[in-house]
Amino acid sequence: MSLDEFATAPRRQRVAAGLNLVRPQSVGRGGEETVPDATVVDDQGSAETASEAGKALRRMKRARMKGAAHFVNVNLDRETKRRLKLASFNSETSMQVIMEKAIREFLDANGY
């Protein structure tokens, strides 16, 4: 078999805006053939599909973040951090749980 005996598909032209304004042409065995208009419709459809997929992804991320935890960084001096770590070890709970309880108690005590 020679290389000329293999049928190859034409290369698709990439368009920056997502719309195919130029119709690509390919060279076949029988001379020049034009690619049908379905290519233009497919490029427009794929651009619309990509847009819809992007919107769906953003909606999904927003829905996931509704119940997500929000983080707060706290600078502690060495002694306070050591005491927190010791309390965490002795009570067999995480430092995060202790901090959350302390913050809730503070907010409740001060009416927030």
Biopython code that builds the backbone (N, CA, C, O; Angstrom):
import numpy as np
from Bio.PDB.StructureBuilder import StructureBuilder

atoms = [
    (1, "MET", "N", (0.847, -1.179, 0.000)),
    (1, "MET", "CA", (0.000, 0.000, 0.000)),
    (1, "MET", "C", (0.890, 1.240, 0.000)),
    (1, "MET", "O", (1.952, 1.281, 0.622)),
    (2, "SER", "N", (0.422, 2.219, -0.706)),
    (2, "SER", "CA", (1.174, 3.470, -0.738)),
    (2, "SER", "C", (0.440, 4.528, 0.078)),
    (2, "SER", "O", (-0.700, 4.323, 0.495)),
    (3, "LEU", "N", (1.086, 5.633, 0.297)),
    (3, "LEU", "CA", (0.512, 6.708, 1.088)),
    (3, "LEU", "C", (-0.695, 7.336, 0.396)),
    (3, "LEU", "O", (-1.594, 7.840, 1.068)),
    (4, "ASP", "N", (-0.728, 7.313, -0.920)),
    (4, "ASP", "CA", (-1.846, 7.902, -1.662)),
    (4, "ASP", "C", (-3.132, 7.095, -1.521)),
    (4, "ASP", "O", (-4.214, 7.624, -1.776)),
    (5, "GLU", "N", (-3.042, 5.852, -1.130)),
    (5, "GLU", "CA", (-4.223, 5.004, -1.021)),
    (5, "GLU", "C", (-5.019, 5.232, 0.264)),
    (5, "GLU", "O", (-6.163, 4.790, 0.368)),
    (6, "PHE", "N", (-4.428, 5.913, 1.235)),
    (6, "PHE", "CA", (-5.125, 6.186, 2.490)),
    (6, "PHE", "C", (-6.000, 7.417, 2.333)),
    (6, "PHE", "O", (-5.548, 8.450, 1.840)),
    (7, "ALA", "N", (-7.268, 7.303, 2.759)),
    (7, "ALA", "CA", (-8.178, 8.447, 2.742)),
    (7, "ALA", "C", (-7.953, 9.249, 4.015)),
    (7, "ALA", "O", (-7.930, 8.696, 5.115)),
    (8, "THR", "N", (-7.791, 10.536, 3.858)),
    (8, "THR", "CA", (-7.577, 11.393, 5.020)),
    (8, "THR", "C", (-8.662, 12.444, 5.065)),
    (8, "THR", "O", (-9.171, 12.871, 4.028)),
    (9, "ALA", "N", (-9.013, 12.858, 6.263)),
    (9, "ALA", "CA", (-10.028, 13.893, 6.455)),
    (9, "ALA", "C", (-9.368, 15.260, 6.343)),
    (9, "ALA", "O", (-8.196, 15.413, 6.688)),
    (10, "PRO", "N", (-10.108, 16.248, 5.867)),
    (10, "PRO", "CA", (-9.533, 17.600, 5.777)),
    (10, "PRO", "C", (-9.349, 18.194, 7.163)),
    (10, "PRO", "O", (-10.083, 17.855, 8.092)),
    (11, "ARG", "N", (-8.382, 19.067, 7.302)),
    (11, "ARG", "CA", (-8.145, 19.753, 8.573)),
    (11, "ARG", "C", (-9.188, 20.827, 8.777)),
    (11, "ARG", "O", (-9.580, 21.519, 7.837)),
    (12, "ARG", "N", (-9.629, 20.960, 10.003)),
    (12, "ARG", "CA", (-10.583, 22.015, 10.321)),
    (12, "ARG", "C", (-9.822, 23.306, 10.542)),
    (12, "ARG", "O", (-8.743, 23.297, 11.134)),
    (13, "GLN", "N", (-10.367, 24.405, 10.077)),
    (13, "GLN", "CA", (-9.728, 25.700, 10.299)),
    (13, "GLN", "C", (-10.203, 26.240, 11.631)),
    (13, "GLN", "O", (-11.388, 26.166, 11.958)),
    (14, "ARG", "N", (-9.279, 26.780, 12.391)),
    (14, "ARG", "CA", (-9.621, 27.363, 13.689)),
    (14, "ARG", "C", (-9.958, 28.826, 13.495)),
    (14, "ARG", "O", (-9.281, 29.544, 12.759)),
    (15, "VAL", "N", (-11.017, 29.258, 14.168)),
    (15, "VAL", "CA", (-11.466, 30.638, 14.070)),
    (15, "VAL", "C", (-11.443, 31.232, 15.468)),
    (15, "VAL", "O", (-11.914, 30.606, 16.417)),
    (16, "ALA", "N", (-10.896, 32.437, 15.601)),
    (16, "ALA", "CA", (-10.725, 33.056, 16.914)),
    (16, "ALA", "C", (-12.051, 33.345, 17.597)),
    (16, "ALA", "O", (-12.174, 33.116, 18.800)),
    (17, "ALA", "N", (-13.044, 33.840, 16.873)),
    (17, "ALA", "CA", (-14.311, 34.230, 17.479)),
    (17, "ALA", "C", (-15.264, 33.054, 17.636)),
    (17, "ALA", "O", (-16.331, 33.216, 18.229)),
    (18, "GLY", "N", (-14.923, 31.903, 17.137)),
    (18, "GLY", "CA", (-15.794, 30.754, 17.269)),
    (18, "GLY", "C", (-16.769, 30.617, 16.109)),
    (18, "GLY", "O", (-17.504, 29.631, 16.049)),
    (19, "LEU", "N", (-16.797, 31.566, 15.191)),
    (19, "LEU", "CA", (-17.669, 31.493, 14.029)),
    (19, "LEU", "C", (-16.816, 31.226, 12.805)),
    (19, "LEU", "O", (-15.775, 31.858, 12.629)),
    (20, "ASN", "N", (-17.232, 30.319, 11.974)),
    (20, "ASN", "CA", (-16.463, 29.954, 10.789)),
    (20, "ASN", "C", (-17.007, 30.742, 9.608)),
    (20, "ASN", "O", (-18.049, 30.390, 9.055)),
    (21, "LEU", "N", (-16.311, 31.808, 9.216)),
    (21, "LEU", "CA", (-16.752, 32.645, 8.117)),
    (21, "LEU", "C", (-16.174, 32.194, 6.786)),
    (21, "LEU", "O", (-16.735, 32.500, 5.734)),
    (22, "VAL", "N", (-15.055, 31.469, 6.817)),
    (22, "VAL", "CA", (-14.405, 30.988, 5.603)),
    (22, "VAL", "C", (-14.669, 29.495, 5.500)),
    (22, "VAL", "O", (-14.479, 28.756, 6.466)),
    (23, "ARG", "N", (-15.104, 29.059, 4.337)),
    (23, "ARG", "CA", (-15.359, 27.640, 4.147)),
    (23, "ARG", "C", (-14.061, 26.941, 3.772)),
    (23, "ARG", "O", (-13.449, 27.272, 2.756)),
    (24, "PRO", "N", (-13.632, 25.971, 4.588)),
    (24, "PRO", "CA", (-12.399, 25.262, 4.260)),
    (24, "PRO", "C", (-12.599, 24.362, 3.054)),
    (24, "PRO", "O", (-13.696, 23.856, 2.819)),
    (25, "GLN", "N", (-11.517, 24.162, 2.279)),
    (25, "GLN", "CA", (-11.564, 23.291, 1.113)),
    (25, "GLN", "C", (-10.512, 22.220, 1.276)),
    (25, "GLN", "O", (-9.468, 22.441, 1.889)),
    (26, "SER", "N", (-10.798, 21.051, 0.720)),
    (26, "SER", "CA", (-9.838, 19.963, 0.803)),
    (26, "SER", "C", (-9.570, 19.431, -0.589)),
    (26, "SER", "O", (-10.380, 19.594, -1.501)),
    (27, "VAL", "N", (-8.438, 18.802, -0.736)),
    (27, "VAL", "CA", (-8.070, 18.206, -2.010)),
    (27, "VAL", "C", (-8.280, 16.709, -1.880)),
    (27, "VAL", "O", (-7.670, 16.075, -1.019)),
    (28, "GLY", "N", (-9.116, 16.143, -2.704)),
    (28, "GLY", "CA", (-9.401, 14.712, -2.661)),
    (28, "GLY", "C", (-8.839, 14.055, -3.899)),
    (28, "GLY", "O", (-8.058, 14.662, -4.632)),
    (29, "ARG", "N", (-9.226, 12.839, -4.133)),
    (29, "ARG", "CA", (-8.737, 12.107, -5.295)),
    (29, "ARG", "C", (-9.306, 12.680, -6.585)),
    (29, "ARG", "O", (-8.636, 12.681, -7.618)),
    (30, "GLY", "N", (-10.530, 13.161, -6.528)),
    (30, "GLY", "CA", (-11.185, 13.641, -7.739)),
    (30, "GLY", "C", (-11.025, 15.127, -7.960)),
    (30, "GLY", "O", (-11.788, 15.691, -8.744)),
    (31, "GLY", "N", (-10.112, 15.778, -7.342)),
    (31, "GLY", "CA", (-9.933, 17.220, -7.491)),
    (31, "GLY", "C", (-10.350, 17.920, -6.209)),
    (31, "GLY", "O", (-10.246, 17.354, -5.121)),
    (32, "GLU", "N", (-10.826, 19.162, -6.343)),
    (32, "GLU", "CA", (-11.203, 19.933, -5.161)),
    (32, "GLU", "C", (-12.643, 19.648, -4.777)),
    (32, "GLU", "O", (-13.528, 19.553, -5.628)),
    (33, "GLU", "N", (-12.853, 19.515, -3.494)),
    (33, "GLU", "CA", (-14.187, 19.320, -2.956)),
    (33, "GLU", "C", (-14.396, 20.392, -1.902)),
    (33, "GLU", "O", (-13.458, 20.754, -1.192)),
    (34, "THR", "N", (-15.591, 20.893, -1.794)),
    (34, "THR", "CA", (-15.887, 21.859, -0.748)),
    (34, "THR", "C", (-16.525, 21.129, 0.413)),
    (34, "THR", "O", (-17.248, 20.150, 0.229)),
    (35, "VAL", "N", (-16.249, 21.616, 1.610)),
    (35, "VAL", "CA", (-16.826, 21.032, 2.808)),
    (35, "VAL", "C", (-18.247, 21.547, 2.918)),
    (35, "VAL", "O", (-18.471, 22.738, 2.704)),
    (36, "PRO", "N", (-19.215, 20.704, 3.242)),
    (36, "PRO", "CA", (-20.608, 21.149, 3.312)),
    (36, "PRO", "C", (-20.824, 22.209, 4.368)),
    (36, "PRO", "O", (-19.988, 22.413, 5.249)),
    (37, "ASP", "N", (-21.977, 22.892, 4.267)),
    (37, "ASP", "CA", (-22.318, 23.960, 5.201)),
    (37, "ASP", "C", (-22.506, 23.452, 6.617)),
    (37, "ASP", "O", (-22.580, 24.258, 7.545)),
    (38, "ALA", "N", (-22.586, 22.154, 6.817)),
    (38, "ALA", "CA", (-22.758, 21.597, 8.157)),
    (38, "ALA", "C", (-21.590, 21.968, 9.055)),
    (38, "ALA", "O", (-21.758, 22.065, 10.271)),
    (39, "THR", "N", (-20.404, 22.179, 8.483)),
    (39, "THR", "CA", (-19.239, 22.563, 9.276)),
    (39, "THR", "C", (-19.466, 23.913, 9.929)),
    (39, "THR", "O", (-19.120, 24.101, 11.095)),
    (40, "VAL", "N", (-20.035, 24.844, 9.202)),
    (40, "VAL", "CA", (-20.316, 26.170, 9.746)),
    (40, "VAL", "C", (-21.326, 26.056, 10.870)),
    (40, "VAL", "O", (-21.164, 26.697, 11.908)),
    (41, "VAL", "N", (-22.361, 25.258, 10.686)),
    (41, "VAL", "CA", (-23.380, 25.081, 11.709)),
    (41, "VAL", "C", (-22.781, 24.387, 12.920)),
    (41, "VAL", "O", (-23.101, 24.748, 14.052)),
    (42, "ASP", "N", (-21.908, 23.386, 12.706)),
    (42, "ASP", "CA", (-21.287, 22.675, 13.813)),
    (42, "ASP", "C", (-20.418, 23.610, 14.651)),
    (42, "ASP", "O", (-20.432, 23.530, 15.879)),
    (43, "ASP", "N", (-19.656, 24.503, 13.995)),
    (43, "ASP", "CA", (-18.806, 25.435, 14.736)),
    (43, "ASP", "C", (-19.658, 26.390, 15.566)),
    (43, "ASP", "O", (-19.315, 26.684, 16.711)),
    (44, "GLN", "N", (-20.761, 26.876, 15.006)),
    (44, "GLN", "CA", (-21.644, 27.772, 15.747)),
    (44, "GLN", "C", (-22.315, 27.014, 16.886)),
    (44, "GLN", "O", (-22.448, 27.536, 17.993)),
    (45, "GLY", "N", (-22.735, 25.788, 16.614)),
    (45, "GLY", "CA", (-23.359, 24.976, 17.653)),
    (45, "GLY", "C", (-22.393, 24.642, 18.766)),
    (45, "GLY", "O", (-22.771, 24.635, 19.938)),
    (46, "SER", "N", (-21.139, 24.362, 18.410)),
    (46, "SER", "CA", (-20.163, 24.034, 19.450)),
    (46, "SER", "C", (-19.827, 25.272, 20.276)),
    (46, "SER", "O", (-19.553, 25.156, 21.470)),
    (47, "ALA", "N", (-19.843, 26.450, 19.663)),
    (47, "ALA", "CA", (-19.603, 27.678, 20.421)),
    (47, "ALA", "C", (-20.746, 27.920, 21.404)),
    (47, "ALA", "O", (-20.520, 28.319, 22.546)),
    (48, "GLU", "N", (-21.977, 27.674, 20.950)),
    (48, "GLU", "CA", (-23.128, 27.835, 21.837)),
    (48, "GLU", "C", (-23.100, 26.793, 22.943)),
    (48, "GLU", "O", (-23.425, 27.095, 24.092)),
    (49, "THR", "N", (-22.719, 25.582, 22.608)),
    (49, "THR", "CA", (-22.635, 24.517, 23.599)),
    (49, "THR", "C", (-21.569, 24.841, 24.637)),
    (49, "THR", "O", (-21.778, 24.628, 25.831)),
    (50, "ALA", "N", (-20.430, 25.355, 24.188)),
    (50, "ALA", "CA", (-19.359, 25.723, 25.113)),
    (50, "ALA", "C", (-19.810, 26.844, 26.041)),
    (50, "ALA", "O", (-19.488, 26.845, 27.230)),
    (51, "SER", "N", (-20.556, 27.795, 25.490)),
    (51, "SER", "CA", (-21.060, 28.897, 26.297)),
    (51, "SER", "C", (-22.031, 28.383, 27.359)),
    (51, "SER", "O", (-21.955, 28.776, 28.524)),
    (52, "GLU", "N", (-22.940, 27.504, 26.947)),
    (52, "GLU", "CA", (-23.898, 26.937, 27.885)),
    (52, "GLU", "C", (-23.197, 26.085, 28.939)),
    (52, "GLU", "O", (-23.586, 26.096, 30.107)),
    (53, "ALA", "N", (-22.171, 25.354, 28.531)),
    (53, "ALA", "CA", (-21.421, 24.528, 29.480)),
    (53, "ALA", "C", (-20.715, 25.410, 30.505)),
    (53, "ALA", "O", (-20.662, 25.071, 31.687)),
    (54, "GLY", "N", (-20.176, 26.533, 30.054)),
    (54, "GLY", "CA", (-19.518, 27.454, 30.975)),
    (54, "GLY", "C", (-20.489, 28.035, 31.985)),
    (54, "GLY", "O", (-20.167, 28.168, 33.165)),
    (55, "LYS", "N", (-21.686, 28.384, 31.511)),
    (55, "LYS", "CA", (-22.706, 28.925, 32.418)),
    (55, "LYS", "C", (-23.136, 27.876, 33.432)),
    (55, "LYS", "O", (-23.307, 28.178, 34.613)),
    (56, "ALA", "N", (-23.311, 26.645, 32.969)),
    (56, "ALA", "CA", (-23.716, 25.569, 33.868)),
    (56, "ALA", "C", (-22.640, 25.306, 34.919)),
    (56, "ALA", "O", (-22.957, 25.042, 36.079)),
    (57, "LEU", "N", (-21.375, 25.376, 34.523)),
    (57, "LEU", "CA", (-20.277, 25.167, 35.462)),
    (57, "LEU", "C", (-20.256, 26.262, 36.523)),
    (57, "LEU", "O", (-20.058, 25.979, 37.705)),
    (58, "ARG", "N", (-20.457, 27.509, 36.108)),
    (58, "ARG", "CA", (-20.496, 28.607, 37.082)),
    (58, "ARG", "C", (-21.662, 28.448, 38.055)),
    (58, "ARG", "O", (-21.501, 28.697, 39.250)),
    (59, "ARG", "N", (-22.841, 28.035, 37.560)),
    (59, "ARG", "CA", (-23.994, 27.818, 38.441)),
    (59, "ARG", "C", (-23.703, 26.699, 39.440)),
    (59, "ARG", "O", (-24.067, 26.799, 40.612)),
    (60, "MET", "N", (-23.046, 25.633, 38.975)),
    (60, "MET", "CA", (-22.726, 24.518, 39.851)),
    (60, "MET", "C", (-21.745, 24.949, 40.942)),
    (60, "MET", "O", (-21.893, 24.558, 42.100)),
    (61, "LYS", "N", (-20.744, 25.754, 40.574)),
    (61, "LYS", "CA", (-19.765, 26.223, 41.559)),
    (61, "LYS", "C", (-20.432, 27.120, 42.592)),
    (61, "LYS", "O", (-20.132, 27.019, 43.782)),
    (62, "ARG", "N", (-21.347, 28.009, 42.148)),
    (62, "ARG", "CA", (-22.065, 28.872, 43.084)),
    (62, "ARG", "C", (-22.901, 28.061, 44.058)),
    (62, "ARG", "O", (-22.928, 28.354, 45.253)),
    (63, "ALA", "N", (-23.590, 27.031, 43.544)),
    (63, "ALA", "CA", (-24.421, 26.187, 44.402)),
    (63, "ALA", "C", (-23.564, 25.436, 45.415)),
    (63, "ALA", "O", (-23.975, 25.261, 46.562)),
    (64, "ARG", "N", (-22.387, 24.994, 45.005)),
    (64, "ARG", "CA", (-21.503, 24.273, 45.905)),
    (64, "ARG", "C", (-20.962, 25.198, 46.991)),
    (64, "ARG", "O", (-20.778, 24.767, 48.129)),
    (65, "MET", "N", (-20.705, 26.457, 46.658)),
    (65, "MET", "CA", (-20.121, 27.390, 47.621)),
    (65, "MET", "C", (-21.122, 27.889, 48.650)),
    (65, "MET", "O", (-20.713, 28.466, 49.658)),
    (66, "LYS", "N", (-22.425, 27.689, 48.435)),
    (66, "LYS", "CA", (-23.424, 28.169, 49.392)),
    (66, "LYS", "C", (-23.222, 27.547, 50.761)),
    (66, "LYS", "O", (-23.354, 28.241, 51.770)),
    (67, "GLY", "N", (-22.910, 26.269, 50.829)),
    (67, "GLY", "CA", (-22.732, 25.604, 52.109)),
    (67, "GLY", "C", (-21.281, 25.484, 52.528)),
    (67, "GLY", "O", (-20.983, 24.828, 53.526)),
    (68, "ALA", "N", (-20.380, 26.097, 51.795)),
    (68, "ALA", "CA", (-18.953, 25.946, 52.079)),
    (68, "ALA", "C", (-18.542, 26.774, 53.291)),
    (68, "ALA", "O", (-19.150, 27.795, 53.614)),
    (69, "ALA", "N", (-17.508, 26.307, 53.936)),
    (69, "ALA", "CA", (-16.966, 27.019, 55.085)),
    (69, "ALA", "C", (-16.111, 28.193, 54.611)),
    (69, "ALA", "O", (-15.508, 28.145, 53.538)),
    (70, "HIS", "N", (-16.069, 29.219, 55.408)),
    (70, "HIS", "CA", (-15.229, 30.377, 55.113)),
    (70, "HIS", "C", (-14.119, 30.405, 56.160)),
    (70, "HIS", "O", (-14.358, 30.152, 57.341)),
    (71, "PHE", "N", (-12.937, 30.707, 55.725)),
    (71, "PHE", "CA", (-11.776, 30.605, 56.585)),
    (71, "PHE", "C", (-11.373, 31.967, 57.129)),
    (71, "PHE", "O", (-11.530, 32.995, 56.470)),
    (72, "VAL", "N", (-10.845, 31.944, 58.358)),
    (72, "VAL", "CA", (-10.326, 33.142, 59.010)),
    (72, "VAL", "C", (-8.939, 32.797, 59.541)),
    (72, "VAL", "O", (-8.759, 31.781, 60.213)),
    (73, "ASN", "N", (-7.978, 33.631, 59.240)),
    (73, "ASN", "CA", (-6.617, 33.430, 59.752)),
    (73, "ASN", "C", (-6.443, 34.249, 61.018)),
    (73, "ASN", "O", (-6.873, 35.400, 61.089)),
    (74, "VAL", "N", (-5.812, 33.650, 62.013)),
    (74, "VAL", "CA", (-5.603, 34.323, 63.290)),
    (74, "VAL", "C", (-4.124, 34.224, 63.651)),
    (74, "VAL", "O", (-3.540, 33.140, 63.645)),
    (75, "ASN", "N", (-3.535, 35.364, 63.963)),
    (75, "ASN", "CA", (-2.147, 35.372, 64.442)),
    (75, "ASN", "C", (-2.149, 35.172, 65.951)),
    (75, "ASN", "O", (-2.772, 35.939, 66.686)),
    (76, "LEU", "N", (-1.456, 34.147, 66.402)),
    (76, "LEU", "CA", (-1.353, 33.863, 67.831)),
    (76, "LEU", "C", (0.099, 33.948, 68.259)),
    (76, "LEU", "O", (1.008, 33.605, 67.502)),
    (77, "ASP", "N", (0.306, 34.418, 69.506)),
    (77, "ASP", "CA", (1.666, 34.395, 70.018)),
    (77, "ASP", "C", (2.018, 32.946, 70.366)),
    (77, "ASP", "O", (1.136, 32.089, 70.416)),
    (78, "ARG", "N", (3.278, 32.677, 70.602)),
    (78, "ARG", "CA", (3.728, 31.298, 70.814)),
    (78, "ARG", "C", (3.060, 30.637, 72.008)),
    (78, "ARG", "O", (2.684, 29.467, 71.950)),
    (79, "GLU", "N", (2.916, 31.387, 73.085)),
    (79, "GLU", "CA", (2.330, 30.813, 74.313)),
    (79, "GLU", "C", (0.867, 30.417, 74.087)),
    (79, "GLU", "O", (0.446, 29.335, 74.496)),
    (80, "THR", "N", (0.105, 31.279, 73.444)),
    (80, "THR", "CA", (-1.305, 30.973, 73.180)),
    (80, "THR", "C", (-1.428, 29.779, 72.245)),
    (80, "THR", "O", (-2.275, 28.912, 72.457)),
    (81, "LYS", "N", (-0.597, 29.726, 71.219)),
    (81, "LYS", "CA", (-0.620, 28.599, 70.290)),
    (81, "LYS", "C", (-0.245, 27.309, 71.004)),
    (81, "LYS", "O", (-0.845, 26.266, 70.743)),
    (82, "ARG", "N", (0.744, 27.359, 71.909)),
    (82, "ARG", "CA", (1.136, 26.179, 72.662)),
    (82, "ARG", "C", (-0.006, 25.705, 73.547)),
    (82, "ARG", "O", (-0.268, 24.505, 73.629)),
    (83, "ARG", "N", (-0.687, 26.631, 74.210)),
    (83, "ARG", "CA", (-1.821, 26.280, 75.068)),
    (83, "ARG", "C", (-2.966, 25.682, 74.263)),
    (83, "ARG", "O", (-3.605, 24.725, 74.699)),
    (84, "LEU", "N", (-3.226, 26.251, 73.082)),
    (84, "LEU", "CA", (-4.280, 25.726, 72.215)),
    (84, "LEU", "C", (-3.942, 24.309, 71.753)),
    (84, "LEU", "O", (-4.800, 23.426, 71.746)),
    (85, "LYS", "N", (-2.711, 24.111, 71.378)),
    (85, "LYS", "CA", (-2.272, 22.786, 70.926)),
    (85, "LYS", "C", (-2.372, 21.763, 72.055)),
    (85, "LYS", "O", (-2.795, 20.630, 71.827)),
    (86, "LEU", "N", (-1.986, 22.153, 73.267)),
    (86, "LEU", "CA", (-2.077, 21.270, 74.426)),
    (86, "LEU", "C", (-3.533, 20.941, 74.746)),
    (86, "LEU", "O", (-3.864, 19.788, 75.022)),
    (87, "ALA", "N", (-4.399, 21.949, 74.709)),
    (87, "ALA", "CA", (-5.827, 21.723, 74.968)),
    (87, "ALA", "C", (-6.417, 20.803, 73.908)),
    (87, "ALA", "O", (-7.248, 19.948, 74.216)),
    (88, "SER", "N", (-5.998, 20.974, 72.684)),
    (88, "SER", "CA", (-6.469, 20.122, 71.598)),
    (88, "SER", "C", (-6.047, 18.675, 71.820)),
    (88, "SER", "O", (-6.836, 17.755, 71.607)),
    (89, "PHE", "N", (-4.808, 18.477, 72.246)),
    (89, "PHE", "CA", (-4.301, 17.129, 72.483)),
    (89, "PHE", "C", (-5.013, 16.476, 73.654)),
    (89, "PHE", "O", (-5.424, 15.319, 73.573)),
    (90, "ASN", "N", (-5.159, 17.234, 74.762)),
    (90, "ASN", "CA", (-5.770, 16.675, 75.969)),
    (90, "ASN", "C", (-7.251, 16.364, 75.785)),
    (90, "ASN", "O", (-7.747, 15.379, 76.332)),
    (91, "SER", "N", (-7.954, 17.181, 75.031)),
    (91, "SER", "CA", (-9.390, 16.957, 74.847)),
    (91, "SER", "C", (-9.696, 16.092, 73.628)),
    (91, "SER", "O", (-10.856, 15.793, 73.348)),
    (92, "GLU", "N", (-8.655, 15.694, 72.906)),
    (92, "GLU", "CA", (-8.771, 14.864, 71.712)),
    (92, "GLU", "C", (-9.735, 15.479, 70.679)),
    (92, "GLU", "O", (-10.523, 14.771, 70.053)),
    (93, "THR", "N", (-9.656, 16.782, 70.519)),
    (93, "THR", "CA", (-10.398, 17.492, 69.473)),
    (93, "THR", "C", (-9.405, 18.337, 68.695)),
    (93, "THR", "O", (-8.277, 18.556, 69.138)),
    (94, "SER", "N", (-9.828, 18.805, 67.542)),
    (94, "SER", "CA", (-8.916, 19.620, 66.737)),
    (94, "SER", "C", (-8.881, 21.053, 67.261)),
    (94, "SER", "O", (-9.795, 21.514, 67.945)),
    (95, "MET", "N", (-7.813, 21.726, 66.923)),
    (95, "MET", "CA", (-7.691, 23.131, 67.306)),
    (95, "MET", "C", (-8.791, 23.957, 66.648)),
    (95, "MET", "O", (-9.268, 24.935, 67.224)),
    (96, "GLN", "N", (-9.185, 23.569, 65.467)),
    (96, "GLN", "CA", (-10.232, 24.283, 64.740)),
    (96, "GLN", "C", (-11.552, 24.229, 65.496)),
    (96, "GLN", "O", (-12.250, 25.238, 65.594)),
    (97, "VAL", "N", (-11.903, 23.060, 66.033)),
    (97, "VAL", "CA", (-13.159, 22.926, 66.776)),
    (97, "VAL", "C", (-13.128, 23.800, 68.022)),
    (97, "VAL", "O", (-14.124, 24.442, 68.357)),
    (98, "ILE", "N", (-12.007, 23.826, 68.701)),
    (98, "ILE", "CA", (-11.870, 24.665, 69.896)),
    (98, "ILE", "C", (-12.036, 26.133, 69.525)),
    (98, "ILE", "O", (-12.742, 26.871, 70.214)),
    (99, "MET", "N", (-11.389, 26.565, 68.439)),
    (99, "MET", "CA", (-11.499, 27.960, 68.007)),
    (99, "MET", "C", (-12.946, 28.309, 67.619)),
    (99, "MET", "O", (-13.438, 29.385, 67.957)),
    (100, "GLU", "N", (-13.618, 27.398, 66.913)),
    (100, "GLU", "CA", (-15.003, 27.648, 66.512)),
    (100, "GLU", "C", (-15.897, 27.810, 67.738)),
    (100, "GLU", "O", (-16.729, 28.716, 67.785)),
    (101, "LYS", "N", (-15.726, 26.925, 68.741)),
    (101, "LYS", "CA", (-16.525, 27.021, 69.969)),
    (101, "LYS", "C", (-16.252, 28.336, 70.696)),
    (101, "LYS", "O", (-17.179, 28.992, 71.170)),
    (102, "ALA", "N", (-14.986, 28.716, 70.782)),
    (102, "ALA", "CA", (-14.625, 29.961, 71.470)),
    (102, "ALA", "C", (-15.232, 31.173, 70.764)),
    (102, "ALA", "O", (-15.720, 32.092, 71.421)),
    (103, "ILE", "N", (-15.204, 31.178, 69.458)),
    (103, "ILE", "CA", (-15.764, 32.308, 68.706)),
    (103, "ILE", "C", (-17.273, 32.362, 68.893)),
    (103, "ILE", "O", (-17.834, 33.438, 69.102)),
    (104, "ARG", "N", (-17.944, 31.192, 68.819)),
    (104, "ARG", "CA", (-19.401, 31.162, 69.022)),
    (104, "ARG", "C", (-19.775, 31.657, 70.414)),
    (104, "ARG", "O", (-20.709, 32.445, 70.564)),
    (105, "GLU", "N", (-19.039, 31.192, 71.444)),
    (105, "GLU", "CA", (-19.322, 31.633, 72.815)),
    (105, "GLU", "C", (-19.143, 33.139, 72.957)),
    (105, "GLU", "O", (-19.948, 33.803, 73.610)),
    (106, "PHE", "N", (-18.091, 33.679, 72.347)),
    (106, "PHE", "CA", (-17.849, 35.113, 72.404)),
    (106, "PHE", "C", (-18.997, 35.888, 71.744)),
    (106, "PHE", "O", (-19.503, 36.865, 72.295)),
    (107, "LEU", "N", (-19.393, 35.429, 70.550)),
    (107, "LEU", "CA", (-20.469, 36.124, 69.830)),
    (107, "LEU", "C", (-21.787, 36.022, 70.580)),
    (107, "LEU", "O", (-22.535, 36.997, 70.641)),
    (108, "ASP", "N", (-22.087, 34.856, 71.155)),
    (108, "ASP", "CA", (-23.327, 34.694, 71.919)),
    (108, "ASP", "C", (-23.327, 35.552, 73.176)),
    (108, "ASP", "O", (-24.343, 36.158, 73.516)),
    (109, "ALA", "N", (-22.200, 35.607, 73.861)),
    (109, "ALA", "CA", (-22.096, 36.378, 75.100)),
    (109, "ALA", "C", (-22.240, 37.865, 74.839)),
    (109, "ALA", "O", (-22.742, 38.592, 75.696)),
    (110, "ASN", "N", (-21.818, 38.328, 73.696)),
    (110, "ASN", "CA", (-21.887, 39.761, 73.385)),
    (110, "ASN", "C", (-23.090, 40.123, 72.535)),
    (110, "ASN", "O", (-23.193, 41.262, 72.080)),
    (111, "GLY", "N", (-23.997, 39.193, 72.308)),
    (111, "GLY", "CA", (-25.249, 39.484, 71.624)),
    (111, "GLY", "C", (-25.150, 39.627, 70.114)),
    (111, "GLY", "O", (-25.966, 40.326, 69.513)),
    (112, "TYR", "N", (-24.192, 38.994, 69.495)),
    (112, "TYR", "CA", (-24.072, 39.094, 68.038)),
    (112, "TYR", "C", (-24.664, 37.906, 67.353)),
    (112, "TYR", "O", (-24.647, 37.830, 66.125)),
]
sb = StructureBuilder()
sb.init_structure("model")
sb.init_model(0)
sb.init_chain("A")
sb.init_seg("    ")
for serial, (resi, resn, name, xyz) in enumerate(atoms, 1):
    if name == "N":
        sb.init_residue(resn, " ", resi, " ")
    sb.init_atom(name, np.array(xyz, "f"), 0.0, 1.0, " ", f" {name:<3s}", serial, name[0])
structure = sb.get_structure()
